[in-house]
C-alpha cells in the first residue's frame, strides 16, 4: 500500500463517524460522471458534426472555467476534425504501413493545429492550478493524460515529429498510471496507454530496442487489450476507442472483432459517414457515394 493511501486510511479511522450537516459533499468531477452537455458535444464529434460539437463543448467550458477536462474536450474537437479531414481514422490509413508509422502525406491545417495547441496549453495550465491546491486531483491527471496522448498523436501523425511524439507517449502513460491509482474506474484513460503500447509495439524490432533503452516500451497485444477497456467501459471516449480498436483489429487480421465494433458504431451513430464507410469496407461491400466521408 502506498504511503499516501496509508495516511488517508488512518485519517478516515480517526475522523468523527458523522460528518457535519453543514459541510457539503464534494461535487463529482464532470470527467467521471455523465454531463448531458458534454455527452451531446462528444456525440456531435462522433457524427462528424464538428462545429456543433465544439459549440456545445466550448459553451460548457465557458460556464465551468476551472475544469481542465473542459479544455481537453475542446482540444479533442480540433484533433478529431483534422484526423477526419486527413482520413486518419480509416482502414486506408491504418493498413498503409508507411502512413501508419510515419504520418500523413503533406501538412495539417495550420489554423486547426494552432487552435488545438492553444486548447492543450489551457488544459495544462488549468490542471496545474488544480494540482497546486489538490496534489492528487483525479480530473487534473485525467486532463493531463488526454493532453499528452493527443499531443503525441498530433506529433506522430500530423506533424511527423516522431521523437517528440514518443516523449509524449511516455508522458501520457505515466499520467495515466497516476490517475488510475487515484480513480480506478476512469476507463477512458486506458485508450491513451493502449495507443502508446500498440504504436510502439508496431515498430520494427530494432526501433523498439532503441526505445527500450530510453524507457519507452510497447506491446501490441497489451495495447489492444487496454484500448478494449475503454471500448467496453469508457464514457466520453468509448466510441473513439471502438474505432481505434476496430482499425487495429483490421491490421491484425482480426476481422470478426473489427466487424463487430464497426457494426456497433454504425448502429449508435447512423448519421456518421465515417463509421458506415468503414463497416462496409470491413464487410467487403462497395461503398455507396452517399456513405463516403
C-alpha positions as CSV (number, residue, x, y, z in Angstrom):
1,X,0.0,0.0,0.0
2,X,1.4,3.4,-0.9
3,X,2.3,6.0,1.7
4,X,-0.4,8.5,0.8
5,X,-3.1,5.7,0.8
6,X,-2.0,4.6,4.3
7,X,-2.2,8.2,5.6
8,X,-5.7,8.5,4.1
9,X,-6.8,5.3,5.7
10,X,-5.5,6.5,9.1
11,X,-7.2,9.8,8.7
12,X,-10.5,8.1,7.9
13,X,-10.2,5.9,11.0
14,X,-9.6,8.9,13.3
15,X,-12.3,11.1,11.7
16,X,-15.6,11.7,13.5
17,X,-18.2,9.0,12.5
18,X,-20.8,11.6,11.4
19,X,-19.8,14.5,9.2
20,X,-21.2,18.0,9.9
21,X,-24.6,18.5,8.4
22,X,-23.4,22.0,7.3
23,X,-20.4,20.5,5.3
24,X,-21.5,19.9,1.6
25,X,-20.2,16.8,-0.2
26,X,-17.5,17.4,-2.8
27,X,-19.1,17.6,-6.2
28,X,-18.4,14.8,-8.6
29,X,-16.0,15.6,-11.4
30,X,-17.5,16.1,-14.8
31,X,-14.7,13.9,-16.2
32,X,-16.2,10.8,-14.4
33,X,-19.9,11.5,-14.5
34,X,-22.4,11.8,-17.3
35,X,-22.8,15.5,-18.1
36,X,-25.6,16.0,-20.7
37,X,-23.9,19.0,-22.4
38,X,-20.5,17.1,-22.7
39,X,-22.2,13.9,-23.8
40,X,-24.0,15.8,-26.5
41,X,-20.9,17.6,-27.6
42,X,-18.9,14.4,-28.0
43,X,-21.8,12.8,-29.8
44,X,-21.6,15.5,-32.4
45,X,-17.9,14.9,-32.8
46,X,-18.6,11.2,-33.5
47,X,-21.1,12.1,-36.1
48,X,-18.5,14.3,-37.7
49,X,-20.5,17.4,-36.9
50,X,-17.5,19.2,-35.6
51,X,-18.8,22.8,-35.4
52,X,-21.9,21.8,-33.5
53,X,-19.8,19.6,-31.1
54,X,-17.3,22.3,-30.5
55,X,-20.1,24.8,-29.8
56,X,-21.5,22.6,-27.1
57,X,-18.1,21.8,-25.5
58,X,-17.0,25.4,-25.6
59,X,-20.2,26.7,-24.0
60,X,-19.9,24.2,-21.2
61,X,-16.2,25.0,-20.7
62,X,-17.0,28.8,-20.5
63,X,-19.5,28.1,-17.7
64,X,-17.0,25.8,-15.9
65,X,-13.7,27.6,-16.4
66,X,-11.9,25.8,-13.6
67,X,-12.4,22.4,-15.2
68,X,-9.3,21.1,-17.0
69,X,-11.4,18.4,-18.7
70,X,-13.4,21.1,-20.5
71,X,-10.3,22.4,-22.2
72,X,-9.2,18.9,-23.1
73,X,-12.6,18.2,-24.7
74,X,-12.2,21.4,-26.8
75,X,-8.7,20.2,-27.9
76,X,-10.2,16.8,-28.9
77,X,-12.7,18.6,-31.1
78,X,-9.9,20.2,-33.2
79,X,-7.8,17.0,-33.3
80,X,-10.8,14.8,-34.3
81,X,-11.7,17.2,-37.1
82,X,-8.2,17.3,-38.5
83,X,-8.0,13.5,-38.3
84,X,-11.2,13.3,-40.2
85,X,-10.0,15.7,-42.9
86,X,-6.8,13.8,-43.3
87,X,-8.6,10.3,-43.3
88,X,-6.6,9.2,-40.3
89,X,-9.3,7.2,-38.6
90,X,-9.8,4.9,-41.6
91,X,-8.6,1.5,-42.7
92,X,-6.9,3.2,-45.7
93,X,-4.6,4.9,-43.2
94,X,-4.2,2.0,-40.7
95,X,-3.5,-0.6,-43.4
96,X,-0.9,1.5,-45.1
97,X,2.3,0.8,-43.1
98,X,4.1,3.9,-44.3
99,X,1.3,6.2,-43.3
100,X,0.6,4.4,-40.0
101,X,4.2,4.5,-38.8
102,X,5.3,7.8,-40.5
103,X,2.2,10.1,-40.7
104,X,0.1,11.8,-43.2
105,X,1.2,13.0,-46.7
106,X,1.6,16.7,-46.7
107,X,0.8,19.1,-43.9
108,X,-2.1,19.6,-41.5
109,X,-4.3,22.7,-41.5
110,X,-2.3,25.4,-39.7
111,X,-5.3,27.1,-38.1
112,X,-6.6,23.8,-36.7
113,X,-3.2,23.0,-35.2
114,X,-3.0,26.5,-33.7
115,X,-6.4,26.1,-32.1
116,X,-5.5,22.6,-30.9
117,X,-2.3,23.7,-29.3
118,X,-4.0,26.7,-27.6
119,X,-6.6,24.3,-26.1
120,X,-3.8,21.9,-25.0
121,X,-1.9,24.8,-23.3
122,X,-5.1,25.8,-21.5
123,X,-5.7,22.2,-20.4
124,X,-2.2,22.0,-18.9
125,X,-2.5,25.4,-17.2
126,X,-5.9,24.5,-15.6
127,X,-4.6,21.1,-14.5
128,X,-1.5,22.7,-12.9
129,X,-3.7,25.1,-10.9
130,X,-5.8,22.2,-9.7
131,X,-2.8,20.2,-8.6
132,X,-1.3,23.2,-6.8
133,X,-4.2,23.2,-4.4
134,X,-5.0,19.5,-4.5
135,X,-2.0,17.3,-5.4
136,X,-4.0,14.1,-6.1
137,X,-6.8,15.6,-8.1
138,X,-8.0,12.9,-10.5
139,X,-9.6,15.2,-13.1
140,X,-6.3,17.1,-13.4
141,X,-4.4,13.9,-14.1
142,X,-7.1,12.8,-16.5
143,X,-6.8,16.0,-18.4
144,X,-3.0,15.7,-18.5
145,X,-3.3,12.1,-19.7
146,X,-5.6,13.2,-22.5
147,X,-3.4,16.2,-23.4
148,X,-0.2,14.2,-23.6
149,X,-1.9,11.5,-25.6
150,X,-3.5,13.9,-28.1
151,X,-0.2,15.8,-28.5
152,X,1.6,12.5,-29.2
153,X,-1.0,11.7,-31.9
154,X,-0.7,15.1,-33.4
155,X,3.1,15.0,-33.3
156,X,3.3,11.5,-34.7
157,X,0.6,11.6,-37.4
158,X,0.1,15.2,-38.4
159,X,3.4,16.9,-37.7
160,X,5.6,13.9,-38.2
161,X,7.8,14.9,-35.2
162,X,8.4,11.3,-34.1
163,X,10.8,11.9,-31.2
164,X,8.5,14.4,-29.6
165,X,5.6,12.0,-30.2
166,X,7.3,9.2,-28.3
167,X,8.2,11.5,-25.4
168,X,4.5,12.5,-25.1
169,X,3.5,8.8,-25.3
170,X,5.7,8.1,-22.3
171,X,4.3,11.1,-20.5
172,X,0.7,10.1,-21.2
173,X,1.4,6.6,-19.9
174,X,2.9,8.0,-16.7
175,X,0.0,10.3,-16.1
176,X,-2.5,7.5,-16.7
177,X,-0.9,5.3,-14.1
178,X,-1.1,8.1,-11.5
179,X,-4.8,8.7,-12.5
180,X,-5.8,5.0,-12.3
181,X,-4.2,4.7,-8.8
182,X,-6.5,7.6,-7.7
183,X,-9.5,6.8,-9.9
184,X,-9.5,3.1,-10.8
185,X,-12.8,3.3,-12.7
186,X,-11.5,6.0,-15.1
187,X,-11.8,3.7,-18.1
188,X,-11.3,6.5,-20.6
189,X,-7.7,6.7,-19.6
190,X,-6.8,3.3,-20.9
191,X,-7.1,4.5,-24.5
192,X,-4.0,6.7,-24.0
193,X,-2.0,3.8,-22.5
194,X,-3.2,1.4,-25.1
195,X,-2.4,3.7,-28.0
196,X,1.1,4.0,-26.7
197,X,1.6,0.3,-26.4
198,X,0.1,-0.5,-29.8
199,X,2.0,2.1,-31.8
200,X,5.4,1.4,-30.2
201,X,4.7,-2.4,-30.4
202,X,4.1,-1.9,-34.2
203,X,7.6,-0.6,-34.8
204,X,10.5,-2.7,-36.0
205,X,12.4,-4.8,-33.5
206,X,15.4,-2.6,-33.9
207,X,13.4,0.6,-33.3
208,X,11.7,-1.0,-30.2
209,X,15.1,-1.9,-28.8
210,X,16.4,1.6,-29.2
211,X,13.3,3.0,-27.4
212,X,13.6,0.4,-24.7
213,X,16.8,1.9,-23.5
214,X,15.0,5.2,-23.3
215,X,12.3,3.7,-21.0
216,X,9.7,3.6,-23.8
217,X,8.1,0.1,-24.1
218,X,5.4,-1.2,-26.4
219,X,3.3,-4.4,-26.8
220,X,0.6,-4.6,-29.5
221,X,-1.4,-7.3,-27.7
222,X,-1.4,-5.4,-24.4
223,X,-2.2,-2.2,-26.3
224,X,-5.3,-3.6,-27.9
225,X,-6.4,-5.1,-24.6
226,X,-6.1,-1.6,-22.9
227,X,-7.9,0.2,-25.7
228,X,-10.5,-2.6,-25.3
229,X,-11.1,-1.5,-21.7
230,X,-12.1,2.0,-22.9
231,X,-14.1,0.4,-25.8
232,X,-16.1,-1.7,-23.2
233,X,-16.4,0.7,-20.3
234,X,-15.4,4.2,-21.4
235,X,-17.6,7.2,-21.1
236,X,-16.8,10.1,-23.4
237,X,-14.0,8.3,-25.3
238,X,-15.7,4.9,-25.8
239,X,-16.6,5.4,-29.5
240,X,-13.1,6.8,-30.2
241,X,-11.6,3.6,-28.6
242,X,-14.0,1.5,-30.6
243,X,-12.9,2.9,-33.9
244,X,-9.2,2.7,-32.9
245,X,-9.6,-0.9,-31.8
246,X,-11.6,-1.8,-34.9
247,X,-8.8,-0.4,-37.2
248,X,-6.1,-2.1,-35.2
249,X,-8.1,-5.3,-35.4
250,X,-8.1,-5.0,-39.2
251,X,-4.3,-4.5,-39.2
252,X,-4.0,-7.7,-37.1
253,X,-6.5,-9.6,-39.4
254,X,-9.0,-9.9,-36.5
255,X,-11.8,-9.3,-38.9
256,X,-14.7,-10.6,-36.7
257,X,-13.7,-8.1,-33.9
258,X,-13.4,-5.3,-36.4
259,X,-16.8,-6.0,-37.9
260,X,-18.5,-6.3,-34.5
261,X,-17.1,-2.9,-33.3
262,X,-17.9,-1.1,-36.6
263,X,-21.5,-2.5,-36.6
264,X,-22.0,-1.2,-33.1
265,X,-20.7,2.2,-34.1
266,X,-22.9,2.4,-37.2
267,X,-25.9,1.5,-35.1
268,X,-25.2,4.0,-32.4
269,X,-24.2,6.8,-34.9
270,X,-26.3,6.2,-38.1
271,X,-25.6,9.7,-39.3
272,X,-21.8,9.1,-39.3
273,X,-20.4,8.7,-42.9
274,X,-17.0,7.5,-41.4
275,X,-18.4,4.5,-39.4
276,X,-20.7,3.5,-42.2
277,X,-17.9,3.5,-44.8
278,X,-15.5,1.6,-42.5
279,X,-18.2,-1.0,-41.8
280,X,-18.8,-1.5,-45.5
281,X,-15.1,-1.9,-46.1
282,X,-14.7,-4.4,-43.2
283,X,-17.6,-6.4,-44.7
284,X,-16.1,-6.3,-48.2
285,X,-19.0,-4.4,-49.6
286,X,-18.9,-1.5,-52.0
287,X,-19.3,2.0,-50.5
288,X,-22.2,4.0,-51.9
289,X,-21.3,7.6,-52.8
290,X,-23.6,9.0,-50.1
291,X,-21.6,7.0,-47.4
292,X,-18.2,8.2,-48.4
293,X,-16.8,10.5,-45.8
